[in-house]
Amino acid sequence: MLRRTFLVRGGGGAAAAHGAGHGASSHGPSAPSELPAWAAPRRTYLTGILDECSEVMKSTGMFIVKLADRFLAYQPKEKMYRIPRLLSVWGKRPQVQDNTFIAPSALLTGDVRVGRKNYIGYNAVLRAEEGQTIYLGESVNVQEKALLSGPCTVGKWTTIEPMAIVDSADIASCSFVGASAILMRGAKMESNTMLCAAGVLQAGADIPSGEIWAGNPAQKIGLLTDDEKESIIKAAKHMVLLGIEHRDSWQLTWEEVENIRQAREQWARFSEHNREMRIKPFYIKEPPRPTRRIPGNKSPYEKYEGENKPPIMESSHQGHH
């Protein structure tokens, strides 16, 4: 009996081998279409329930993902802060020129005219009432929580530090107003002057050019040196660059700002270990402008060299070894 069973199985195996060999000779090797009975998975009641639950959970998850994508498509792009910064009062709206940063929490009301490349810090207030005008020159920085009210004029390259108050006063160019300083009504600061921190310039007082005042009431304590005058301009330039950086950052979402920060950190680490890979400054040499001469009447040199060449990239370090 055992021998017969062995022969039957062996014969079946031989027949299968013969068929496989025949198929391999004609069409190449092929896998069996069905698993044998002993290798087929047995489906029980528990496995059936688990399979059905997995299919339901898979379809539910795909539906939730599609629904979330649809909702996100209709959502506006998230911004970091939204608040009106320019407020029209008495029919007058603030006028702001290009390359100026106004912090989202700052407030400009009425006839306020802001020049180019200014910096208006966070929580700063520039308030012009009816019939009043506030003028800010070029590269002026009004820092955090500073207050400018009434008709006043601020010259270019002037710094007004945090929590300073300017009430209907005039400040000439290249001047410096310290933190928490106060300029009362009718006060005046001429060019290249400094009012130290917490100083109070009384109403109608005038600081002549080149002097430093301090105290309450403010009095002359010295003269500005050339280095101090240059430092006032450097401080204004620093705030101009800082304002451009803040303006570009507020136009991005917080995810984009975080990506930029990580990219800068990676570049800093890379450049620290690869100093020779740093980019050298380049400038573009403009091609010669075409003349109004007739194209046919060219000198041999012009015919050889050509009249309009593409821009030539030259390093500013060329010739230095």
Secondary structure in CASP SS format (residue, H / E / C, confidence):
PFRMAT SS
TARGET T0000
AUTHOR 0000-0000-0000
METHOD secondary structure of the structure
MODEL  1
M C 1.00
L H 1.00
R H 1.00
R H 1.00
T H 1.00
F H 1.00
L H 1.00
V H 1.00
R H 1.00
G H 1.00
G H 1.00
G H 1.00
G H 1.00
A H 1.00
A H 1.00
A H 1.00
A H 1.00
H H 1.00
G H 1.00
A H 1.00
G H 1.00
H H 1.00
G H 1.00
A H 1.00
S H 1.00
S H 1.00
H H 1.00
G C 1.00
P C 1.00
S C 1.00
A C 1.00
P C 1.00
S C 1.00
E C 1.00
L C 1.00
P C 1.00
A C 1.00
W C 1.00
A C 1.00
A C 1.00
P C 1.00
R C 1.00
R C 1.00
T C 1.00
Y H 1.00
L H 1.00
T H 1.00
G H 1.00
I H 1.00
L H 1.00
D H 1.00
E H 1.00
C H 1.00
S H 1.00
E H 1.00
V H 1.00
M H 1.00
K H 1.00
S H 1.00
T H 1.00
G H 1.00
M H 1.00
F H 1.00
I H 1.00
V H 1.00
K H 1.00
L H 1.00
A H 1.00
D H 1.00
R H 1.00
F H 1.00
L H 1.00
A H 1.00
Y H 1.00
Q C 1.00
P C 1.00
K C 1.00
E C 1.00
K C 1.00
M C 1.00
Y C 1.00
R C 1.00
I C 1.00
P C 1.00
R C 1.00
L E 1.00
L E 1.00
S C 1.00
V E 1.00
W C 1.00
G C 1.00
K E 1.00
R C 1.00
P C 1.00
Q E 1.00
V E 1.00
Q C 1.00
D C 1.00
N C 1.00
T C 1.00
F E 1.00
I E 1.00
A C 1.00
P C 1.00
S C 1.00
A C 1.00
L E 1.00
L E 1.00
T E 1.00
G C 1.00
D C 1.00
V E 1.00
R E 1.00
V E 1.00
G C 1.00
R C 1.00
K C 1.00
N C 1.00
Y E 1.00
I E 1.00
G C 1.00
Y C 1.00
N C 1.00
A C 1.00
V E 1.00
L E 1.00
R E 1.00
A C 1.00
E C 1.00
E C 1.00
G C 1.00
Q C 1.00
T C 1.00
I E 1.00
Y E 1.00
L E 1.00
G C 1.00
E C 1.00
S C 1.00
V C 1.00
N E 1.00
V E 1.00
Q C 1.00
E C 1.00
K C 1.00
A C 1.00
L E 1.00
L E 1.00
S E 1.00
G C 1.00
P C 1.00
C E 1.00
T E 1.00
V E 1.00
G C 1.00
K C 1.00
W C 1.00
T C 1.00
T E 1.00
I E 1.00
E C 1.00
P C 1.00
M C 1.00
A C 1.00
I E 1.00
V E 1.00
D E 1.00
S C 1.00
A C 1.00
D E 1.00
I E 1.00
A C 1.00
S C 1.00
C C 1.00
S C 1.00
F E 1.00
V E 1.00
G C 1.00
A C 1.00
S C 1.00
A C 1.00
I E 1.00
L E 1.00
M C 1.00
R C 1.00
G C 1.00
A C 1.00
K E 1.00
M E 1.00
E C 1.00
S C 1.00
N C 1.00
T C 1.00
M E 1.00
L E 1.00
C C 1.00
A C 1.00
A C 1.00
G C 1.00
V E 1.00
L E 1.00
Q C 1.00
A C 1.00
G C 1.00
A C 1.00
D E 1.00
I E 1.00
P C 1.00
S C 1.00
G C 1.00
E E 1.00
I E 1.00
W E 1.00
A E 1.00
G C 1.00
N C 1.00
P C 1.00
A C 1.00
Q E 1.00
K E 1.00
I E 1.00
G E 1.00
L E 1.00
L C 1.00
T C 1.00
D H 1.00
D H 1.00
E H 1.00
K H 1.00
E H 1.00
S H 1.00
I H 1.00
I H 1.00
K H 1.00
A H 1.00
A H 1.00
K H 1.00
H H 1.00
M H 1.00
V H 1.00
L H 1.00
L H 1.00
G H 1.00
I H 1.00
E H 1.00
H H 1.00
R H 1.00
D H 1.00
S H 1.00
W H 1.00
Q C 1.00
L C 1.00
T C 1.00
W H 1.00
E H 1.00
E H 1.00
V H 1.00
E H 1.00
N H 1.00
I H 1.00
R H 1.00
Q H 1.00
A H 1.00
R H 1.00
E H 1.00
Q H 1.00
W H 1.00
A H 1.00
R H 1.00
F H 1.00
S H 1.00
E H 1.00
H H 1.00
N C 1.00
R H 1.00
E H 1.00
M H 1.00
R C 1.00
I C 1.00
K C 1.00
P C 1.00
F E 1.00
Y E 1.00
I E 1.00
K E 1.00
E C 1.00
P C 1.00
P C 1.00
R C 1.00
P C 1.00
T C 1.00
R C 1.00
R C 1.00
I C 1.00
P C 1.00
G C 1.00
N C 1.00
K C 1.00
S C 1.00
P H 1.00
Y H 1.00
E H 1.00
K H 1.00
Y H 1.00
E H 1.00
G C 1.00
E C 1.00
N C 1.00
K C 1.00
P C 1.00
P C 1.00
I E 1.00
M E 1.00
E E 1.00
S E 1.00
S C 1.00
H C 1.00
Q C 1.00
G C 1.00
H C 1.00
H C 1.00
END
